[in-house]
Amino acid sequence: MESLDSLLCGDGSESLKSLCLKLLLCLVTVTDNISQNTILEYVMINSIFEAILQILSDVSSRGQHGYDAVVLLALLVNYRKYESVNPYIVKLSIVDDEPTLDGMGMVVHHALTEYSRQYKAKEEENQGGFFSTLTTMVGNMFIADADEKLSVQTNEAILLALYEAVHLNRNFITVLAQSHPEIDMGVTSISPSPTTPTTPLGTSPPSLDAMNNQEQLTLDPNLQTSNLLITFLKYASIVMQDTKEEHRLNSARLCLIILTCIAEDQYADSFLHDDNMNFRVNLHKMPMRHRKKGVDKNIPCRPLVCAVLDLMVEFIVTHMMKEFPMDLYMRCVQIIHKLICYQKKCRIRLHYTWRELWSALINLLKFLLSNETTLLAKHNIFHLALLVVNLFNMFITYGDTFLPTSNSYDELYYEVVRMHQVFDNLYCMVLRVSTNTGQWKEPASKVTHSLVNVRAIINHFNPKIESYAAVNHISQLSEEQVLEVVRTNYDTLTLKLQDGLDQFERYSEQPREAAFFKELVRSISLNVRRNVSLSTMSQDLLLKEFSTIS
């Protein structure tokens, strides 16, 4: 360990440094469960943490060894993390050296960018002709050719590194927001590292040329700027599209856990909502029958929180399916809630298309109602329904403090009244379940109580709207006419003040997420062990290096 440390910190051969890191990765991943790998006790005692930081802080060494260094650090942080004091966790949590943190952020940024570039290239390659038409018709994700579907294999190792940095080190949050020139993956001529057909996208590190080229770019005043958070959101928008396979489900879950940590951080929230930090974020969207495939070119520059909300809305709309990803939906709605709590607390009037969110949430309730029997066999749908209804309660109770205009508040009431049938059906369902004995009695009764204000709005405005239509002899009112009825009848509406709407349970990895991370690290360990090889170096070069040293 001392020899490896001195080689990594010295001014010697870059090839040897690369071999040192690969040897360390081999040692760390020699067992599937790294916490059962007793050789790691020596790695804990004879720390190489400073050597890893030195690699990340130097532009040249970061370009050549940064990826392996970051993956190695992510794995070492997870060694017996719940059973003993892990020195790598302690040291990572107190790093405040800006070049080092920036270096780690750049490695993660390049890896995620390279994945998105490969994905985009494969997507374009597989579109066109008969199969493109067929894809549009049936709404499938991709049909590459007769046998192949587009691979969206994810890079959990680099995501784990990002998670540990965000979760453990508050100083890293600043790295997420640092602006740099955006690389247009469609026009920048960067040669990706060659991969064989058996190598899934994103599991290999980005090419050295790609990393060096991107770091040496000068800032063009006409160039759109980006940052690590934008790169992550774009990456998440790809991996969260298809969650049918377990590894993709896990990757989407990790993306949402990272966003949860970000949404809870005060500094992160401040730059997410900063009006002076506006970006155009083109998220990838899943092809659906009712909308065209392709990136929206007319996205305005907005605060970054809008892109986070767009990603959450997109997930909600596109994953109402038989194999319902309940855990992911819970996390999505909780992220939205945390962001709204911050807006309410700081009285931030965000100019966002809130109606899209309200519509998505109402459709989610509709889906839960339509599939009650099937879903209840596997999930507690009442917990999710309660979160959704309480989001509406947040808007109803505190919307006047954070919605952009009074008209937005009117539109909220309009949507609730317009979709009253969904809320009426939900009330009937939870009332039925809560009045019977059974395992869902208590959670259903919580939803019943949470609907009090929604039902008050519906019961107050519906008769007024019907009366207005009758008096004016109109069979069907326009939206503007309904809004007029709403505006003129606020005074007589009585609502109950509900406590705790702006409170939430903060994220804690232990014990709730411990099992997930143990399995995730096991999976990453297997992948790293499979990918570590000497294929990137020729034997002649190595022999020359060693003969020079000896």
C-alpha positions as CSV (number, residue, x, y, z in Angstrom):
1,M,0.0,0.0,0.0
2,E,2.9,2.4,0.8
3,S,4.5,1.6,-2.6
4,L,1.2,2.2,-4.5
5,D,0.7,5.4,-2.6
6,S,4.2,6.7,-3.4
7,L,3.9,5.7,-7.1
8,L,0.5,7.5,-7.4
9,C,1.9,10.7,-5.7
10,G,5.2,10.7,-7.5
11,D,6.3,12.2,-10.9
12,G,6.9,8.8,-12.5
13,S,5.3,6.9,-15.3
14,E,1.6,7.6,-16.1
15,S,1.3,4.0,-17.3
16,L,2.4,2.8,-13.9
17,K,0.0,5.1,-12.2
18,S,-2.8,3.7,-14.3
19,L,-1.7,0.1,-13.4
20,C,-1.6,1.1,-9.7
21,L,-5.2,2.2,-9.9
22,K,-6.3,-0.9,-11.8
23,L,-4.5,-3.1,-9.2
24,L,-6.3,-1.3,-6.4
25,L,-9.6,-1.7,-8.2
26,C,-8.9,-5.4,-8.5
27,L,-8.1,-5.6,-4.8
28,V,-11.2,-3.8,-3.8
29,T,-13.5,-5.8,-6.0
30,V,-12.0,-9.3,-5.5
31,T,-15.1,-10.2,-3.5
32,D,-18.7,-9.5,-4.6
33,N,-19.4,-8.0,-1.2
34,I,-16.6,-5.5,-0.6
35,S,-17.4,-5.4,3.1
36,Q,-16.3,-9.0,3.4
37,N,-13.0,-8.2,1.7
38,T,-10.6,-8.3,4.7
39,I,-7.6,-7.0,2.6
40,L,-9.4,-3.7,2.6
41,E,-8.5,-3.3,6.3
42,Y,-5.0,-2.5,5.1
43,V,-6.4,0.0,2.6
44,M,-8.3,1.7,5.5
45,I,-5.1,1.8,7.7
46,N,-2.7,2.8,5.0
47,S,-4.9,5.5,3.4
48,I,-4.5,6.4,-0.3
49,F,-7.2,9.1,0.1
50,E,-4.6,11.9,-0.4
51,A,-3.2,10.2,-3.5
52,I,-6.7,10.1,-5.0
53,L,-7.3,13.8,-4.2
54,Q,-3.9,14.7,-5.8
55,I,-5.0,12.9,-9.0
56,L,-8.3,14.8,-9.0
57,S,-6.8,18.2,-8.4
58,D,-4.3,18.1,-11.2
59,V,-5.8,18.7,-14.8
60,S,-3.3,16.3,-16.5
61,S,-3.5,13.4,-14.1
62,R,-7.3,13.9,-13.8
63,G,-7.7,13.5,-17.6
64,Q,-5.7,10.2,-17.6
65,H,-6.7,8.6,-14.2
66,G,-9.7,10.6,-12.9
67,Y,-12.3,8.1,-13.8
68,D,-10.6,5.1,-12.1
69,A,-9.8,7.3,-9.1
70,V,-13.4,8.5,-8.6
71,V,-14.8,4.9,-9.0
72,L,-12.1,3.6,-6.5
73,L,-13.1,6.4,-4.0
74,A,-16.8,5.6,-4.3
75,L,-16.1,1.9,-3.6
76,L,-13.8,2.6,-0.6
77,V,-16.4,4.9,1.0
78,N,-18.8,2.0,1.0
79,Y,-16.5,-0.5,2.8
80,R,-18.4,-1.5,6.0
81,K,-19.9,2.0,6.1
82,Y,-22.7,0.9,8.5
83,E,-20.6,-1.3,10.8
84,S,-17.5,0.8,11.7
85,V,-15.9,4.2,11.3
86,N,-14.7,4.4,7.7
87,P,-11.8,6.9,7.4
88,Y,-12.6,7.6,3.7
89,I,-16.2,8.7,4.7
90,V,-14.8,11.0,7.4
91,K,-12.1,12.5,5.1
92,L,-14.5,12.9,2.1
93,S,-17.0,14.8,4.2
94,I,-14.5,17.5,5.2
95,V,-12.7,18.1,1.9
96,D,-12.9,21.8,1.2
97,D,-10.1,22.2,-1.4
98,E,-11.8,23.8,-4.4
99,P,-9.5,22.4,-7.2
100,T,-10.1,18.9,-5.8
101,L,-13.8,19.2,-5.6
102,D,-13.9,20.8,-9.0
103,G,-11.8,18.0,-10.4
104,M,-14.2,15.3,-9.0
105,G,-17.1,17.2,-10.5
106,M,-15.4,17.4,-13.9
107,V,-14.7,13.6,-14.0
108,V,-18.4,13.0,-13.2
109,H,-19.5,15.6,-15.8
110,H,-17.4,14.1,-18.5
111,A,-18.5,10.5,-17.8
112,L,-22.2,11.5,-17.9
113,T,-21.7,13.7,-21.0
114,E,-20.0,10.8,-22.8
115,Y,-22.9,8.5,-22.0
116,S,-25.4,11.0,-23.3
117,R,-23.2,11.5,-26.5
118,Q,-23.1,7.7,-27.1
119,Y,-26.9,7.5,-26.4
120,K,-27.7,10.3,-28.8
121,A,-25.4,8.8,-31.5
122,K,-27.0,5.4,-31.2
123,E,-30.5,6.9,-31.1
124,E,-29.8,8.8,-34.4
125,E,-28.3,5.7,-36.0
126,N,-31.3,3.6,-35.1
127,Q,-33.9,6.1,-36.4
128,G,-35.1,6.4,-40.0
129,G,-37.0,4.3,-42.5
130,F,-39.7,1.7,-41.8
131,F,-38.7,1.1,-38.2
132,S,-38.8,4.7,-37.3
133,T,-42.4,4.9,-38.6
134,L,-43.2,1.7,-36.7
135,T,-41.8,3.1,-33.5
136,T,-44.0,6.2,-33.8
137,M,-47.0,4.1,-34.4
138,V,-46.8,1.7,-31.5
139,G,-45.1,4.0,-29.1
140,N,-42.2,1.6,-28.3
141,M,-39.0,3.1,-27.1
142,F,-36.7,2.2,-29.9
143,I,-36.5,-0.4,-32.6
144,A,-32.9,-0.4,-33.9
145,D,-33.2,-3.3,-36.3
146,A,-35.1,-6.6,-36.4
147,D,-33.2,-8.0,-33.4
148,E,-31.8,-5.1,-31.5
149,K,-33.3,-2.6,-29.1
150,L,-31.4,0.5,-28.1
151,S,-29.2,-0.2,-25.1
152,V,-29.6,2.2,-22.2
153,Q,-27.2,0.4,-19.9
154,T,-26.4,2.9,-17.1
155,N,-23.2,3.9,-15.2
156,E,-24.0,3.3,-11.6
157,A,-20.4,3.6,-10.5
158,I,-20.1,7.2,-11.5
159,L,-23.7,7.9,-10.1
160,L,-22.6,6.4,-6.8
161,A,-19.6,8.7,-6.7
162,L,-21.8,11.7,-7.4
163,Y,-24.2,10.6,-4.7
164,E,-21.5,10.2,-2.1
165,A,-20.1,13.6,-2.9
166,V,-23.5,15.3,-2.7
167,H,-24.6,13.4,0.4
168,L,-21.4,13.6,2.4
169,N,-19.8,16.9,1.5
170,R,-21.8,20.1,1.6
171,N,-19.0,21.9,-0.1
172,F,-19.5,19.8,-3.2
173,I,-23.0,21.4,-3.7
174,T,-21.2,24.5,-5.1
175,V,-19.6,22.4,-7.8
176,L,-23.0,21.5,-9.2
177,A,-23.7,25.1,-10.1
178,Q,-20.4,26.1,-11.6
179,S,-20.9,27.2,-15.2
180,H,-18.8,26.1,-18.1
181,P,-19.3,26.0,-21.9
182,E,-21.8,23.5,-23.0
183,I,-20.5,20.9,-25.4
184,D,-22.7,20.4,-28.4
185,M,-22.5,16.6,-28.8
186,G,-23.8,16.8,-32.3
187,V,-21.1,19.0,-33.7
188,T,-18.0,18.6,-31.5
189,S,-15.6,16.2,-33.0
190,I,-14.6,14.1,-30.1
191,S,-13.6,10.5,-30.7
192,P,-15.2,8.2,-28.2
193,S,-13.1,5.3,-26.8
194,P,-13.7,2.3,-28.9
195,T,-16.2,-0.1,-27.4
196,T,-17.0,-3.6,-28.5
197,P,-20.7,-4.6,-29.3
198,T,-20.8,-6.4,-25.9
199,T,-19.9,-3.2,-24.0
200,P,-23.1,-1.5,-22.8
201,L,-23.3,2.3,-23.0
202,G,-21.8,4.3,-20.3
203,T,-19.9,1.5,-18.4
204,S,-16.5,2.5,-19.8
205,P,-14.7,5.7,-18.9
206,P,-14.8,8.6,-21.4
207,S,-11.9,8.8,-23.7
208,L,-8.8,10.7,-22.7
209,D,-9.1,13.0,-25.8
210,A,-12.7,13.8,-24.9
211,M,-11.8,14.9,-21.3
212,N,-8.8,16.9,-22.4
213,N,-10.6,18.6,-25.3
214,Q,-13.5,19.7,-23.1
215,E,-11.2,21.1,-20.4
216,Q,-9.2,23.2,-22.8
217,L,-12.2,24.9,-24.5
218,T,-12.3,28.6,-24.2
219,L,-15.5,30.4,-23.2
220,D,-17.3,31.7,-26.3
221,P,-19.8,34.5,-25.3
222,N,-22.3,33.1,-27.8
223,L,-22.0,29.6,-26.4
224,Q,-24.8,28.2,-24.2
225,T,-23.3,27.5,-20.7
226,S,-24.0,24.4,-18.7
227,N,-23.0,22.9,-15.4
228,L,-22.8,19.5,-13.6
229,L,-26.4,19.7,-12.5
230,I,-27.7,20.2,-16.0
231,T,-25.5,17.3,-17.3
232,F,-26.9,15.1,-14.5
233,L,-30.6,16.1,-15.2
234,K,-30.1,15.2,-18.9
235,Y,-28.5,11.9,-18.0
236,A,-31.4,11.2,-15.5
237,S,-33.9,12.0,-18.2
238,I,-32.5,9.1,-20.3
239,V,-32.1,6.5,-17.6
240,M,-35.5,7.2,-16.0
241,Q,-37.3,6.5,-19.3
242,D,-37.2,2.7,-19.1
243,T,-37.4,1.1,-15.6
244,K,-38.6,-2.3,-16.5
245,E,-35.3,-4.0,-15.9
246,E,-33.9,-4.1,-12.4
247,H,-30.6,-2.4,-13.1
248,R,-32.4,0.5,-14.8
249,L,-34.9,0.7,-12.0
250,N,-32.0,0.9,-9.5
251,S,-30.3,3.6,-11.6
252,A,-33.5,5.7,-11.7
253,R,-33.8,5.2,-8.0
254,L,-30.3,6.5,-7.4
255,C,-30.9,9.5,-9.6
256,L,-34.0,10.4,-7.5
257,I,-32.1,9.9,-4.2
258,I,-29.4,12.3,-5.5
259,L,-32.2,14.8,-6.4
260,T,-33.7,14.3,-3.0
261,C,-30.4,15.3,-1.3
262,I,-30.1,18.3,-3.6
263,A,-33.8,19.4,-2.9
264,E,-33.1,19.3,0.8
265,D,-30.0,21.5,0.7
266,Q,-30.5,25.2,1.3
267,Y,-27.6,26.4,-0.8
268,A,-28.7,24.1,-3.7
269,D,-32.2,25.4,-3.4
270,S,-31.0,29.0,-3.6
271,F,-29.2,28.5,-6.9
272,L,-31.9,26.2,-8.3
273,H,-34.3,29.2,-7.8
274,D,-31.9,32.0,-8.7
275,D,-33.4,34.2,-11.4
276,N,-29.9,35.3,-12.4
277,M,-29.0,31.7,-13.3
278,N,-31.2,30.8,-16.2
279,F,-30.5,27.9,-18.5
280,R,-32.1,26.1,-21.4
281,V,-32.2,22.4,-20.5
282,N,-33.2,20.0,-23.2
283,L,-34.4,16.9,-21.4
284,H,-34.8,13.6,-23.2
285,K,-38.5,12.6,-23.5
286,M,-40.0,9.2,-24.0
287,P,-41.9,8.7,-27.3
288,M,-45.6,8.5,-26.7
289,R,-48.5,8.1,-29.1
290,H,-50.0,11.5,-28.4
291,R,-46.8,13.5,-28.9
292,K,-43.9,13.7,-31.4
293,K,-40.5,12.3,-30.6
294,G,-37.7,14.8,-30.5
295,V,-36.1,17.5,-28.4
296,D,-38.1,20.7,-27.9
297,K,-36.1,23.5,-29.6
298,N,-38.2,26.3,-28.1
299,I,-37.4,25.7,-24.4
300,P,-36.9,29.1,-22.8
301,C,-34.1,30.0,-20.4
302,R,-35.4,29.5,-16.9
303,P,-34.1,28.8,-13.4
304,L,-32.9,25.3,-13.0
305,V,-35.7,24.3,-10.6
306,C,-38.0,24.3,-13.7
307,A,-35.9,21.6,-15.3
308,V,-36.1,19.5,-12.1
309,L,-39.9,19.9,-12.0
310,D,-40.1,19.1,-15.8
311,L,-38.2,15.9,-15.1
312,M,-40.6,14.9,-12.3
313,V,-43.7,15.7,-14.3
314,E,-42.3,13.7,-17.3
315,F,-41.7,10.7,-15.0
316,I,-45.2,10.9,-13.5
317,V,-46.9,11.1,-16.9
318,T,-44.9,8.3,-18.6
319,H,-44.8,5.4,-16.0
320,M,-48.4,4.7,-15.2
321,M,-48.1,1.0,-16.1
322,K,-48.9,-2.5,-14.9
323,E,-45.5,-2.9,-13.2
324,F,-46.0,0.3,-11.2
325,P,-42.7,1.7,-9.9
326,M,-44.3,2.8,-6.6
327,D,-41.0,3.7,-4.9
328,L,-40.0,6.0,-7.7
329,Y,-43.3,7.7,-7.7
330,M,-43.1,8.3,-4.0
331,R,-39.6,9.9,-4.4
332,C,-40.8,12.1,-7.3
333,V,-43.7,13.5,-5.4
334,Q,-41.6,14.1,-2.3
335,I,-38.9,16.0,-4.4
336,I,-41.7,18.2,-5.7
337,H,-43.0,18.8,-2.2
338,K,-39.6,19.7,-0.8
339,L,-39.0,22.3,-3.6
340,I,-42.5,23.8,-3.0
341,C,-41.7,24.0,0.7
342,Y,-38.6,26.0,-0.1
343,Q,-40.6,28.3,-2.4
344,K,-43.3,28.8,0.3
345,K,-40.6,29.5,3.0
346,C,-38.8,32.1,0.9
347,R,-41.9,33.4,-0.9
348,I,-40.4,32.7,-4.4
349,R,-42.9,33.2,-7.1
350,L,-41.7,30.8,-9.7
351,H,-42.9,31.4,-13.3
352,Y,-43.6,27.8,-14.2
353,T,-46.4,26.0,-16.1
354,W,-48.0,24.7,-12.9
355,R,-51.0,23.4,-14.8
356,E,-48.9,20.7,-16.3
357,L,-47.9,19.5,-12.8
358,W,-51.6,19.7,-11.5
359,S,-52.8,17.7,-14.6
360,A,-50.1,15.1,-14.1
361,L,-51.0,14.6,-10.4
362,I,-54.7,14.4,-11.1
363,N,-54.1,11.8,-13.8
364,L,-51.9,9.9,-11.3
365,L,-54.8,9.8,-8.9
366,K,-57.1,8.6,-11.7
367,F,-54.7,5.8,-12.5
368,L,-54.6,4.7,-8.8
369,L,-58.4,4.6,-8.8
370,S,-58.7,2.7,-12.0
371,N,-56.2,0.0,-10.9
372,E,-57.0,-0.1,-7.2
373,T,-57.4,-3.9,-6.9
374,T,-54.2,-4.7,-8.8
375,L,-52.1,-2.1,-7.1
376,L,-53.3,-2.8,-3.6
377,A,-52.1,-6.4,-4.0
378,K,-48.5,-5.1,-4.1
379,H,-48.5,-1.5,-2.7
380,N,-49.9,0.9,-0.2
381,I,-51.5,3.3,-2.7
382,F,-53.0,5.4,0.1
383,H,-49.5,6.7,1.1
384,L,-48.9,8.0,-2.5
385,A,-52.5,9.4,-2.7
386,L,-52.0,11.2,0.6
387,L,-48.7,12.8,-0.7
388,V,-50.5,13.9,-3.9
389,V,-53.5,15.4,-2.2
390,N,-51.3,17.2,0.3
391,L,-49.4,18.7,-2.6
392,F,-52.8,20.2,-3.7
393,N,-53.4,21.3,-0.1
394,M,-50.0,23.1,-0.2
395,F,-51.1,25.0,-3.3
396,I,-54.6,25.7,-1.9
397,T,-53.4,26.9,1.6
398,Y,-50.1,28.7,0.7
399,G,-50.4,29.2,-3.1
400,D,-50.9,32.9,-2.7
401,T,-47.4,33.2,-1.3
402,F,-45.5,31.4,-4.1
403,L,-47.7,31.1,-7.2
404,P,-46.5,33.7,-9.8
405,T,-49.9,35.6,-10.2
406,S,-53.4,35.7,-8.8
407,N,-54.5,34.2,-12.1
408,S,-52.4,31.1,-11.3
409,Y,-54.3,30.6,-8.1
410,D,-57.6,31.0,-10.0
411,E,-56.4,28.3,-12.5
412,L,-55.6,25.9,-9.6
413,Y,-59.3,26.1,-8.4
414,Y,-60.4,25.8,-12.0
415,E,-58.4,22.5,-12.4
416,V,-59.8,21.1,-9.1
417,V,-63.3,21.9,-10.1
418,R,-62.9,20.8,-13.7
419,M,-61.5,17.4,-12.5
420,H,-63.9,17.1,-9.6
421,Q,-65.0,13.6,-10.6
422,V,-61.5,12.2,-9.9
423,F,-61.5,13.7,-6.4
424,D,-65.1,12.6,-5.8
425,N,-64.2,9.0,-6.8
426,L,-61.1,9.1,-4.6
427,Y,-63.2,10.3,-1.6
428,C,-65.7,7.5,-2.2
429,M,-62.9,4.9,-2.4
430,V,-61.0,6.0,0.7
431,L,-64.3,6.4,2.7
432,R,-65.3,2.8,1.7
433,V,-61.9,1.4,2.7
434,S,-61.6,3.4,5.9
435,T,-65.1,2.3,7.2
436,N,-64.2,-1.4,6.8
437,T,-61.8,-3.3,9.0
438,G,-58.5,-4.2,7.3
439,Q,-54.9,-3.4,6.9
440,W,-55.6,-0.2,4.8
441,K,-58.2,1.3,7.3
442,E,-55.8,3.8,8.9
443,P,-53.9,5.0,5.7
444,A,-57.2,5.4,3.9
445,S,-58.7,7.4,6.7
446,K,-55.7,9.8,6.5
447,V,-56.6,10.5,2.8
448,T,-60.2,11.0,3.8
449,H,-59.2,13.8,6.2
450,S,-56.8,15.3,3.8
451,L,-59.5,15.8,1.1
452,V,-61.5,18.2,3.3
453,N,-60.5,21.4,1.6
454,V,-60.5,20.0,-2.0
455,R,-64.1,18.8,-1.3
456,A,-65.0,22.2,0.2
457,I,-63.8,23.9,-3.0
458,I,-65.8,21.5,-5.3
459,N,-68.9,21.7,-3.2
460,H,-68.7,25.5,-3.0
461,F,-68.0,26.3,-6.6
462,N,-70.0,23.6,-8.5
463,P,-73.4,24.9,-7.5
464,K,-72.3,28.5,-8.3
465,I,-71.1,27.4,-11.8
466,E,-74.4,25.5,-12.5
467,S,-76.4,28.4,-11.3
468,Y,-74.4,30.8,-13.6
469,A,-75.0,28.5,-16.5
470,A,-78.7,28.3,-15.8
471,V,-79.2,32.0,-15.3
472,N,-77.3,32.8,-18.6
473,H,-78.8,29.9,-20.5
474,I,-75.4,28.5,-21.4
475,S,-75.1,24.7,-21.8
476,Q,-71.3,24.6,-21.5
477,L,-69.2,27.4,-19.9
478,S,-65.9,28.4,-21.4
479,E,-62.8,28.4,-19.2
480,E,-62.9,32.2,-18.8
481,Q,-66.5,32.1,-17.7
482,V,-65.7,29.4,-15.0
483,L,-62.7,31.5,-13.9
484,E,-65.0,34.5,-13.5
485,V,-67.3,32.5,-11.3
486,V,-64.3,31.4,-9.2
487,R,-63.0,35.0,-8.8
488,T,-66.3,36.4,-7.7
489,N,-67.1,33.7,-5.1
490,Y,-63.9,33.4,-3.1
491,D,-65.3,35.5,-0.3
492,T,-67.9,33.0,0.7
493,L,-65.6,30.0,0.6
494,T,-64.6,28.5,4.0
495,L,-61.4,26.4,4.3
496,K,-59.8,24.6,7.2
497,L,-56.2,25.4,8.1
498,Q,-54.2,22.1,8.0
499,D,-51.1,21.7,10.0
500,G,-47.8,20.3,8.9
501,L,-48.2,20.7,5.2
502,D,-44.8,22.3,4.8
503,Q,-43.0,19.7,7.0
504,F,-41.2,16.7,5.6
505,E,-38.9,13.9,6.8
506,R,-35.3,14.6,5.9
507,Y,-33.4,11.9,3.8
508,S,-31.5,9.4,5.8
509,E,-29.5,6.6,4.2
510,Q,-29.4,4.4,7.3
511,P,-31.5,2.3,7.9
512,R,-34.0,2.8,5.1
513,E,-31.7,2.7,2.1
514,A,-28.9,0.5,3.5
515,A,-30.1,-2.7,1.7
516,F,-30.4,-0.9,-1.6
517,F,-26.9,0.5,-1.4
518,K,-25.4,-2.9,-0.4
519,E,-26.9,-4.5,-3.5
520,L,-25.9,-1.6,-5.7
521,V,-22.3,-1.7,-4.5
522,R,-22.2,-5.4,-5.1
523,S,-23.5,-4.9,-8.7
524,I,-20.9,-2.1,-9.3
525,S,-18.1,-4.3,-7.9
526,L,-19.0,-7.1,-10.3
527,N,-19.0,-4.6,-13.3
528,V,-15.7,-2.9,-12.3
529,R,-14.0,-6.3,-11.9
530,R,-15.2,-7.3,-15.3
531,N,-14.1,-4.1,-16.9
532,V,-10.6,-3.8,-15.3
533,S,-8.1,-5.1,-17.8
534,L,-4.8,-4.2,-19.5
535,S,-6.4,-3.8,-22.9
536,T,-5.7,-0.1,-23.0
537,M,-1.9,-0.6,-22.8
538,S,0.3,-2.5,-25.2
539,Q,2.7,-5.1,-23.8
540,D,5.6,-3.5,-25.6
541,L,5.0,-0.2,-23.8
542,L,4.8,-1.8,-20.4
543,L,8.0,-3.8,-21.0
544,K,9.8,-0.6,-22.0
545,E,8.5,1.2,-18.9
546,F,9.6,-1.6,-16.6
547,S,13.0,-2.0,-18.2
548,T,13.6,1.7,-17.8
549,I,12.7,1.6,-14.1
550,S,14.9,-1.5,-13.4
